[in-house]
Amino acid sequence: MKLTLPSALALIWLVGSGQPIHGQPTSGGPNGPGRWTVVYRSATLPANAASRIAAFGGRVEAKVNEVGVLTASGNAAFAAKLAADKDVLAVGPERFHTLPPVTMGGVESDVPPLDAETFGAPTGTDTLYQIYGWNIRRIGAPAMWARVPMDVQATATVAVLDTGVMHTHPDLAGQVVAAVATNYCHDSMNGSDAYPVYRTLIDFDAHPEWDPSMGCASVDTIYHSHGTHVAGTIAAKFGGSRVVGVAPGVRIAAYKVFDRYRFTPPGGQVVDDVGAFDGPVFTAIVDAALHHYQVINMSLGGTLYRNNKSDNASWLAWDRVAKFADKMGTTIVAAAGNDGVSSNGTIASIPSDLPTVISVTATGSSNLTFTGGAFNAAPGSDVLAFYSNTGAAKDIAAPGGDCGPGYPASCQAQYLILSTFIFETGLNAGLAGFAFEGGTSMASPHVAAVAAVVRALHPDWNPGQVRAFMKSSADQIGSRQAFGHGLVNADTASK
């Protein structure tokens, strides 16, 4: 359904198309040869790493000195020579992570007045939270707001590694304290390197073995809403506009790690989408850790096979980078994945299944009740979202939204997660709005926000203590394989 909406602020209903958030195209384009993840045996890069890469016929594209990992470009023969280097532990293709296409529909909403921020509680302008914020209420966030002052929450920062954040959105204005672009094609806007605007892309049709030296092609401007939605769930402020996040006092560091790309699969139509490569994500994780941000949220990921040799380099690199963040005191929270599969056995969701990462599955409700002008999850109505991955490595659950009891015949918007949004294309492209979305991408920021408040209350705790406390304070709601140690509880975690 195509809408023409005259107002800058509108309410939009977005529903996943059934495509997984986590995964990779099966052939062509971003998965072609050209860029390699290289893991050295030592914990730091050798001093002559770049010259040795050049001697084998390749070129260094990105270095993560702190963990002995780099990204290099070169052909398959280069990779084979490098793998034989006695100082190299593993070489494999640079991995690629995608977001799903969406189906759009919605209803118009009026532009609200913008009142001053109110300490500690929603204001009269936060009308969409009042009606649709069942997910925030389900995890006990209002009790946390009454207990933890805003200035205490503000001592914690969540680094959002995503498609960028619209820091000018009325509900996020003043919440974003840093904006960093680590992606290959940089597009800045409104004074932010991490603004969710995409004016250039990687053209894999023109350059099947693309590397950064080939540059990025100029294209028509689009915006991407995913990171803005995630940031709003974490920290949309009181009285900013219409919605409220789990921890409205917490700050956001926006990292743009996704690139726009284009390619044409054999016999198919042109694909124009966004995806994140390992190198830019690794750089962002290390940067966030070096800035001592308390929490990293990654509503992204991919699938690896532990018995596949070509996947080994990526697993080892991810593990090293995550452990570096852990050592630096930064807790990583990640989405468990939307493939509806178990990651037990040889399959692994990356980064969520890493031992130093809090892996978040998604819940919905089988019964939202509407009383007093608000939707709330009925007691005992928690269900595993139909798309959520499961498995022994999953740690904790949070509301990610579901389609309600009518699914698959219907999908009711109120059962999804409402948050901040930027219009991506069309007449309203670049304008602020609000959207209902569903996914483990929506579940992860609930946990990240609570983890940030836990760190604000316990600044001396290390990530291991945070992980253990988050698990022990969760509400047990069912199967360990499906819900981990239970549903995140902001009330209990903030006592």
C-alpha positions, -999 to 999 in steps of 0.1 A, spaced: 0 0 0 15 33 -10 7 63 11 10 100 6 15 116 40 17 154 43 31 156 78 67 153 88 58 129 116 37 99 108 29 65 121 40 37 98 34 -1 101 64 -21 89 62 -59 88 91 -82 79 86 -99 46 96 -133 59 132 -129 47 158 -135 74 176 -105 89 206 -127 93 221 -144 64 238 -139 31 229 -139 -6 235 -173 -21 257 -162 -50 273 -133 -67 278 -97 -55 291 -92 -20 300 -129 -17 324 -127 -46 362 -130 -41 384 -99 -34 384 -92 3 398 -115 30 398 -116 68 433 -125 81 439 -137 116 475 -138 128 488 -162 155 499 -133 177 474 -112 196 487 -81 178 496 -75 142 533 -80 131 551 -48 124 557 -59 88 522 -72 81 515 -47 54 547 -53 35 542 -91 37 507 -87 24 521 -67 -5 548 -93 -12 520 -119 -17 502 -96 -42 476 -81 -19 468 -48 -1 458 -41 34 423 -24 36 418 -22 73 438 -32 104 427 -40 139 461 -39 155 447 -46 190 436 -82 182 459 -92 154 433 -91 126 432 -73 93 412 -71 61 431 -75 28 422 -74 -9 436 -98 -34 427 -128 -56 423 -164 -45 460 -171 -53 470 -143 -29 448 -158 -2 463 -193 -7 499 -179 -4 489 -159 27 474 -189 44 507 -206 41 525 -179 60 538 -193 93 526 -163 113 490 -165 99 464 -186 118 435 -184 94 424 -167 61 388 -166 49 364 -144 28 353 -113 45 318 -120 58 287 -100 48 256 -94 69 222 -82 56 189 -67 68 155 -78 55 133 -61 30 100 -48 45 64 -44 35 49 -10 43 15 3 52 2 28 78 -19 56 90 -14 93 92 -7 110 125 -7 147 135 25 166 143 27 169 181 39 200 201 74 195 214 75 201 252 106 203 274 120 170 287 105 159 320 125 142 347 119 106 352 84 100 336 66 101 303 48 134 295 15 142 278 32 143 244 44 107 246 10 95 233 22 66 212 41 52 241 10 55 263 -11 35 238 14 10 222 43 7 246 33 -27 259 68 -40 254 83 -13 276 58 -19 304 62 -57 301 98 -57 311 92 -33 341 109 -2 327 85 23 344 96 9 378 132 14 368 124 51 357 110 58 392 141 43 408 171 54 387 175 92 382 181 105 348 216 118 356 226 83 367 213 68 335 232 94 316 265 80 329 261 50 305 264 50 267 252 23 243 272 21 210 246 12 183 264 -5 154 239 -3 126 227 16 95 231 50 112 209 70 136 188 101 128 201 122 157 177 150 146 146 130 153 126 148 180 127 118 202 165 114 198 176 150 197 204 154 224 206 116 230 234 109 205 268 119 219 290 104 191 287 97 154 313 75 137 313 59 102 335 28 98 317 16 66 335 16 33 314 43 16 310 74 38 279 97 34 275 124 60 245 147 67 234 172 93 268 173 108 269 135 114 291 109 98 266 83 111 235 98 97 213 71 80 217 85 45 231 66 15 241 86 -16 268 62 -28 272 24 -31 295 -5 -39 288 -15 -74 296 -52 -77 283 -54 -113 310 -29 -124 336 -44 -100 329 -81 -92 361 -82 -71 355 -48 -55 379 -34 -30 379 1 -14 405 14 -39 379 12 -66 357 38 -49 320 41 -45 294 49 -72 271 80 -68 234 71 -69 200 85 -59 197 92 -22 179 68 1 177 67 39 177 36 61 155 34 92 168 3 111 194 20 133 171 48 142 144 23 153 169 4 174 182 37 190 147 48 199 140 15 217 171 21 238 168 58 246 140 78 231 136 106 256 107 117 277 87 146 262 106 146 229 77 137 207 56 105 208 76 74 219 98 65 249 127 41 251 136 16 278 162 39 293 155 75 283 185 89 302 210 66 286 232 81 258 238 67 223 270 65 203 260 59 167 282 38 145 274 34 108 288 0 98 265 -8 69 272 -1 32 248 2 3 256 -22 -25 243 -32 -59 247 -65 -79 227 -86 -103 226 -123 -95 227 -148 -125 194 -147 -143 179 -124 -117 170 -87 -111 192 -60 -98 196 -60 -60 201 -27 -43 203 -31 -5 225 -25 25 249 -49 42 277 -48 68 311 -64 62 334 -78 89 361 -52 86 340 -21 93 322 -39 122 355 -50 138 368 -14 136 336 -1 152 337 -26 181 373 -18 189 367 19 187 337 17 210 357 -4 235 386 20 234 361 48 242 350 27 272 313 28 262 295 5 286 275 -14 261 275 -23 224 242 -33 206 245 -52 174 211 -60 158 229 -77 130 247 -109 122 252 -139 100 254 -177 100 286 -196 102 293 -233 100 319 -244 124 329 -274 103 335 -252 72 371 -243 70 364 -211 50 343 -198 79 370 -204 105 388 -171 100 357 -151 105 348 -170 137 383 -166 151 384 -129 142 349 -122 158 359 -141 189 391 -121 193 374 -88 187 346 -96 212 370 -107 238 390 -75 234 358 -55 241 351 -77 271 386 -71 284 382 -33 280 350 -34 300 324 -32 272 294 -55 273 282 -67 239 245 -75 233 234 -90 199 203 -103 182 200 -141 180 188 -141 144 155 -143 125 159 -176 106 136 -195 130 163 -222 134 183 -237 163 220 -229 163 229 -261 181 255 -283 164 278 -270 137 257 -239 128 264 -207 147 248 -173 147 275 -146 146 281 -126 167 253 -136 191 266 -171 198 301 -160 209 308 -167 246 314 -131 256 282 -118 239 247 -117 254 225 -134 228 189 -122 227 159 -141 214 126 -124 207 92 -128 224 57 -117 214 24 -119 232 -5 -142 225 -29 -118 240 -27 -80 242 -54 -65 263 -67 -30 257 -77 -12 289 -75 24 300 -65 34 265 -34 12 264 -23 -21 251 -7 -44 277 6 -80 275 -17 -102 295 -1 -122 323 13 -155 310 10 -145 274 47 -144 265 55 -166 234 86 -172 213 83 -150 182 78 -172 152 110 -160 135 134 -161 164 164 -184 164 169 -207 194 196 -228 209 219 -235 239 240 -204 232 210 -180 236 211 -161 269 181 -140 275 148 -130 258 131 -96 252 101 -83 233 108 -83 196 72 -83 185 50 -109 168 20 -107 146 -5 -118 173 -28 -147 175 -41 -142 140 -8 -150 123 -2 -163 96 -36 -152 83 -31 -117 96 -5 -95 113 -17 -69 138 5 -39 141 0 -34 179 17 -68 185 49 -54 170 75 -29 185 69 8 180 99 31 178 115 60 160 118 60 122 132 79 92 113 77 59 135 59 35 122 69 0 94 87 -17 79 121 -10 87 120 27 122 107 24 144 119 52 116 130 74 110 118 110 83 93 119 74 62 139 72 25 129 60 -8 141 87 -35 134 94 -70 145 126 -90 148 153 -101 172 168 -67 160 140 -51 181 145 -74 211 183 -68 214 180 -31 223 157 -38 252 185 -58 268 212 -34 258 193 -5 275 188 -25 307 225 -36 307 235 1 303 215 10 334 230 -19 353 265 -5 344 254 30 355 244 16 389 275 -7 391 303 12 373 329 -12 388 314 -43 374 330 -61 345 311 -76 315 311 -110 330 294 -98 361 269 -78 340 261 -109 319 256 -131 350 234 -105 367 213 -99 336 206 -137 335 199 -141 372 175 -111 373 155 -123 343 120 -138 346 118 -175 337 90 -179 312 97 -212 295 122 -233 276 159 -226 281 166 -233 244 139 -207 234 141 -180 261 176 -184 275 176 -176 312 143 -157 309 127 -124 299 148 -94 307 134 -76 338 144 -39 341 126 -36 375 146 -64 392 179 -55 374 178 -20 387 171 -27 424 
